[in-house]
Amino acid sequence: MSSSSTSNSGEVSTILIKDGQGSQLLCFIEHLIPIEGSDYALLTPVDTPVSLFRLQDDRDPELIETIDKSEPILQVADVVLQEHDLKLIRSAVTLTVSGELDEPEPEELEEDDIDDESETYELLVSFRVDNHEYGLYIPLDPFFIVAKLNNGEAILVEDEEFDKVQPLIEKELDERDLN
């Protein structure tokens, strides 16, 4: 299920990743890394990844880590994003937004941004659902996904397997940077 797209600057490889629930996400292949006889890939989503936060006046915004894809909050987010010619995609691994987004300038980052456990986010949109305020935020740090490649398919690496291969991937990337 691998595919490629070509641009004027050369060829960019993409692959469709699947999670355990059968959801899919189209990603760019950033690095291919052989580990212990298996091929792994470090991927980044083609569309912009976003994180959902619950906003509260007196406390730091709360990251909502798991959300059902049919949740009413996401339906409201869909409507708000459509007003900006954007579309919310309920994909594997993360929510993503497709459409033309303006790239943030570092000096223009607003105070609405969140610095949560060393990750920085920029507010894309905020909205209210049932007297609660929510925000979709774009992570400003690169959003990498690890996949195992098997017969041309990319399978999301999670849990124990992720814990096992993450340090090996980091070691391989560090060695590549030194060369």
C-alpha positions, 0 to 999 in steps of 0.5 A, spaced: 500 500 500 505 504 498 505 510 494 509 515 491 508 523 489 513 527 485 514 534 486 518 539 482 524 538 487 524 531 486 521 525 489 517 524 495 515 517 498 509 516 502 506 510 505 499 509 508 500 507 515 494 503 519 493 502 526 490 496 530 483 499 529 484 499 521 484 507 521 489 510 516 494 515 515 498 518 509 505 519 511 511 521 508 517 517 509 523 520 513 527 515 515 528 507 513 531 504 519 533 496 519 533 493 526 534 486 528 532 483 521 526 488 520 525 494 517 522 500 520 520 507 518 520 514 521 514 517 518 511 524 519 503 525 517 502 529 510 496 533 513 497 537 519 497 533 526 493 537 531 491 535 539 485 537 542 485 540 549 480 542 554 481 550 556 479 552 563 480 559 566 483 557 572 488 551 570 493 549 564 489 547 558 488 539 559 490 535 553 485 530 551 489 524 549 483 519 547 477 521 544 472 517 540 472 519 533 464 520 533 465 524 539 460 531 538 466 535 540 469 533 534 463 534 530 463 542 532 470 542 531 469 540 524 464 546 523 469 551 526 474 548 521 470 548 515 469 556 516 477 556 515 476 552 509 480 546 513 477 539 514 478 535 520 480 528 519 480 522 524 486 518 522 490 513 525 495 515 531 492 522 531 487 527 528 489 531 522 487 537 519 487 538 511 487 545 507 492 551 507 495 553 513 499 559 515 506 557 517 507 560 524 512 565 525 516 564 531 516 571 533 508 571 532 506 566 537 501 568 541 500 567 549 495 562 547 500 557 546 501 551 550 508 549 553 506 542 555 511 537 558 517 540 553 512 540 547 510 547 544 503 548 541 500 553 537 492 554 537 489 553 531 481 554 533 477 554 539 470 553 540 465 551 545 461 545 546 456 544 552 459 550 556 466 547 556 471 551 551 476 546 547 482 548 542 485 544 537 492 546 537 498 544 532 504 541 535 510 546 533 515 540 534 516 535 529 510 529 530 514 523 528 510 516 527 514 509 528 512 504 523 514 497 521 514 495 514 512 488 512 510 486 505 509 494 503 505 495 508 506 500 514 504 497 521 504 502 527 509 500 532 506 501 539 506 499 546 512 494 548 515 493 541 515 501 541 519 501 547 524 496 545 525 499 538 525 507 540 532 507 543 535 503 537 532 508 532 535 514 536 541 510 536 541 509 529 539 516 527 545 519 532 550 515 528 547 517 521 548 525 524 555 523 526 557 521 519 
